[in-house]
Amino acid sequence: NDPFLLKNIGYVQDMLLKRVREGAHIRLPDSRVLIGVYDHSSTLQPGQVFLQLSQFRAGPLIKTGRVAVSRNPCIHPGDIQMVEAVYCSALTHLCDVLVFSVKGPRPVPSMLGGGDLDGDTFFVAWDSVLSSITTCPP
């Protein structure tokens, strides 16, 4: 019942929880964190992204198919959206950025926790396990 001891125990608990919270990183090999940019060519359709990644010892790799996209912090289940990564020859000069469509009633970045394209970073994953998930409305 010593107040000093209880205060210090609470401090240690808070520090341990903070360490767990900040250090709890789940590695997902088929993913990246990239800066989002807009499609200056206006060729991507709503719900499409262009994703070209640089690789060590190999040329760039263009990803196609369903990908999961989110922004940090990801608080609401709707802050993760599935979009279609497509090949777009007009955007092949862009590498290691996530290119979002400018078409449609609502831009995908705004569905991800109110994100925009002023320097926000986005988490994108193309792991096959994620291809079958359904998303919640933003």
One Martini backbone bead per residue (centre of mass of N, CA, C, O) as a GRO file, in nm:
protein
  138
    1ASN     BB    1   0.050   0.067   0.008
    2ASP     BB    2   0.269   0.223  -0.130
    3PRO     BB    3   0.270   0.503  -0.323
    4PHE     BB    4   0.551   0.491  -0.451
    5LEU     BB    5   0.535   0.198  -0.553
    6LEU     BB    6   0.272   0.225  -0.723
    7LYS     BB    7   0.382   0.442  -0.912
    8ASN     BB    8   0.621   0.270  -1.027
    9ILE     BB    9   0.452   0.038  -1.135
   10GLY     BB   10   0.287   0.210  -1.332
   11TYR     BB   11   0.531   0.309  -1.494
   12VAL     BB   12   0.628   0.030  -1.590
   13GLN     BB   13   0.368  -0.052  -1.732
   14ASP     BB   14   0.362   0.182  -1.936
   15MET     BB   15   0.636   0.118  -2.070
   16LEU     BB   16   0.569  -0.172  -2.163
   17LEU     BB   17   0.322  -0.101  -2.338
   18LYS     BB   18   0.471   0.094  -2.525
   19ARG     BB   19   0.674  -0.113  -2.635
   20VAL     BB   20   0.463  -0.301  -2.757
   21ARG     BB   21   0.312  -0.096  -2.936
   22GLU     BB   22   0.579   0.006  -3.099
   23GLY     BB   23   0.703  -0.310  -3.147
   24ALA     BB   24   0.445  -0.430  -3.309
   25HIS     BB   25   0.568  -0.591  -3.578
   26ILE     BB   26   0.444  -0.710  -3.883
   27ARG     BB   27   0.567  -0.915  -4.114
   28LEU     BB   28   0.528  -0.841  -4.476
   29PRO     BB   29   0.675  -0.920  -4.761
   30ASP     BB   30   0.415  -0.827  -4.951
   31SER     BB   31   0.522  -0.510  -4.893
   32ARG     BB   32   0.465  -0.145  -4.856
   33VAL     BB   33   0.584   0.192  -4.806
   34LEU     BB   34   0.423   0.474  -4.966
   35ILE     BB   35   0.390   0.734  -5.163
   36GLY     BB   36   0.132   0.934  -5.268
   37VAL     BB   37  -0.006   0.981  -5.598
   38TYR     BB   38  -0.118   1.119  -5.885
   39ASP     BB   39  -0.278   1.087  -6.197
   40HIS     BB   40  -0.160   1.286  -6.455
   41SER     BB   41  -0.299   1.112  -6.707
   42SER     BB   42  -0.594   0.997  -6.655
   43THR     BB   43  -0.604   0.653  -6.685
   44LEU     BB   44  -0.719   0.579  -6.431
   45GLN     BB   45  -0.956   0.419  -6.268
   46PRO     BB   46  -1.169   0.363  -6.044
   47GLY     BB   47  -0.991   0.166  -5.810
   48GLN     BB   48  -0.704   0.234  -5.920
   49VAL     BB   49  -0.355   0.136  -5.944
   50PHE     BB   50  -0.003   0.212  -5.946
   51LEU     BB   51   0.277  -0.041  -5.921
   52GLN     BB   52   0.626   0.029  -5.895
   53LEU     BB   53   0.919  -0.166  -5.822
   54SER     BB   54   1.211  -0.186  -5.684
   55GLN     BB   55   1.507  -0.396  -5.731
   56PHE     BB   56   1.744  -0.602  -5.647
   57ARG     BB   57   1.915  -0.718  -5.923
   58ALA     BB   58   1.671  -0.572  -6.078
   59GLY     BB   59   1.415  -0.471  -6.225
   60PRO     BB   60   1.130  -0.349  -6.243
   61LEU     BB   61   0.808  -0.402  -6.073
   62ILE     BB   62   0.481  -0.477  -6.179
   63LYS     BB   63   0.181  -0.462  -6.022
   64THR     BB   64  -0.098  -0.694  -6.020
   65GLY     BB   65  -0.404  -0.669  -5.879
   66ARG     BB   66  -0.498  -0.724  -5.572
   67VAL     BB   67  -0.489  -0.468  -5.312
   68ALA     BB   68  -0.391  -0.344  -5.006
   69VAL     BB   69  -0.497  -0.031  -4.849
   70SER     BB   70  -0.333   0.202  -4.622
   71ARG     BB   71  -0.322   0.420  -4.332
   72ASN     BB   72  -0.154   0.613  -4.103
   73PRO     BB   73  -0.382   0.555  -3.908
   74CYS     BB   74  -0.559   0.243  -3.836
   75ILE     BB   75  -0.881   0.240  -3.695
   76HIS     BB   76  -1.080   0.163  -3.908
   77PRO     BB   77  -1.187  -0.093  -4.108
   78GLY     BB   78  -1.225   0.121  -4.358
   79ASP     BB   79  -0.900   0.191  -4.380
   80ILE     BB   80  -0.927  -0.064  -4.563
   81GLN     BB   81  -0.857  -0.124  -4.911
   82MET     BB   82  -0.954  -0.264  -5.214
   83VAL     BB   83  -0.755  -0.274  -5.510
   84GLU     BB   84  -0.648  -0.222  -5.849
   85ALA     BB   85  -0.368  -0.330  -6.002
   86VAL     BB   86  -0.217  -0.172  -6.290
   87TYR     BB   87  -0.125  -0.132  -6.610
   88CYS     BB   88   0.062   0.178  -6.719
   89SER     BB   89   0.245   0.330  -6.961
   90ALA     BB   90   0.218   0.640  -6.858
   91LEU     BB   91   0.364   0.539  -6.554
   92THR     BB   92   0.663   0.399  -6.583
   93HIS     BB   93   0.835   0.647  -6.454
   94LEU     BB   94   0.714   0.541  -6.189
   95CYS     BB   95   0.874   0.475  -5.865
   96ASP     BB   96   0.799   0.404  -5.542
   97VAL     BB   97   0.487   0.461  -5.583
   98LEU     BB   98   0.141   0.546  -5.530
   99VAL     BB   99  -0.100   0.546  -5.782
  100PHE     BB  100  -0.385   0.744  -5.812
  101SER     BB  101  -0.686   0.809  -5.898
  102VAL     BB  102  -0.896   1.095  -6.024
  103LYS     BB  103  -1.141   0.925  -6.044
  104GLY     BB  104  -1.450   0.973  -5.922
  105PRO     BB  105  -1.641   1.046  -5.637
  106ARG     BB  106  -1.401   0.910  -5.454
  107PRO     BB  107  -1.108   0.906  -5.326
  108VAL     BB  108  -0.918   0.668  -5.186
  109PRO     BB  109  -0.752   0.831  -4.974
  110SER     BB  110  -1.016   0.940  -4.824
  111MET     BB  111  -1.093   0.637  -4.722
  112LEU     BB  112  -0.809   0.652  -4.549
  113GLY     BB  113  -0.853   0.842  -4.297
  114GLY     BB  114  -0.837   1.116  -4.471
  115GLY     BB  115  -0.657   1.113  -4.700
  116ASP     BB  116  -0.385   1.238  -4.904
  117LEU     BB  117  -0.147   1.400  -5.158
  118ASP     BB  118   0.076   1.564  -4.933
  119GLY     BB  119   0.273   1.303  -4.819
  120ASP     BB  120   0.144   1.052  -4.775
  121THR     BB  121   0.147   0.732  -4.641
  122PHE     BB  122   0.126   0.392  -4.771
  123PHE     BB  123  -0.008   0.078  -4.731
  124VAL     BB  124   0.096  -0.209  -4.930
  125ALA     BB  125  -0.064  -0.528  -5.023
  126TRP     BB  126  -0.014  -0.866  -5.211
  127ASP     BB  127  -0.100  -1.091  -5.057
  128SER     BB  128  -0.286  -1.377  -5.106
  129VAL     BB  129  -0.451  -1.367  -4.839
  130LEU     BB  130  -0.586  -1.074  -4.908
  131SER     BB  131  -0.767  -1.132  -5.172
  132SER     BB  132  -1.035  -1.244  -4.992
  133ILE     BB  133  -1.112  -0.992  -4.865
  134THR     BB  134  -1.330  -0.778  -4.702
  135THR     BB  135  -1.466  -0.462  -4.689
  136CYS     BB  136  -1.536  -0.171  -4.536
  137PRO     BB  137  -1.679   0.103  -4.504
  138PRO     BB  138  -1.551   0.433  -4.468
   0.00000   0.00000   0.00000
